[in-house]
């Protein structure tokens, strides 16, 4: 049975109603015969609220304490998605960074992943069709909570795809990557059907974390960017840029 990694960003998880929509998206992929690792961000705006809480105590709050506080946003989303999937009758396990052995190194607020306990993840997938994990969050060599920088859930999802060998979709609030912000005034930009890693890095990084794209490029890892329920996507990899309104998705695999 194939494995699909789905990452749900904060712009998608705006509130608990959108958590249920994400659960239905996971359910559709499971119904197509795939196991799913669902990687979740904090609900929209939560990280900023938590950062403000930390800064209420000091202009430069303690890094590891701040990382621990920020991690609660992703943990909450993971728990809520797990509950929503269970309510749909999906066999699901919700795991944290310690349970999946997501090791990190570097700055506690902008860490890089170094290891993943693939046996633990595979064992969970043998017990359940879906494993939900918090994105953005890891543990350093001393067991301290770290986070992977702004947009770090993208990096978590791609790191899982790298080590599990699964196809990866980054689920956003747009149906792919555009030449420029489609919400901006003026002419509507074209959506990329395919794009190289370098091409993705030439964009402003507000849709997909550049650190995640650089890791994907280093390991020649392809992925796609799309929206909830959408068939149109942008596929990123060792690809020439092209424009389209209807790109084939891993969902159809």
Secondary structure, 3 states (H helix, E strand, C coil): CCEEEEEECCCCCCCHHHHHHHHHHHHHHHHCCCEEEEEECCCCCHHHHHHHHHHCCCCCCCHHHHHHHHHHHHHHHHHHHHHHHHHCCCCEEEECHHHHCCEEECCCCCCEEEECCHHHHHHHHHHCCEEEEECCEEECCCCCEEECCCCHHHHHHHHHHHHHCCEEEEEECCCCCECCCCCCCCCCCCEEEEEEHHHHHHCCCCCCCHHHHHHHHHCCCCEEEEECCCCCEEEEECCCCEECCCCCCHHHC
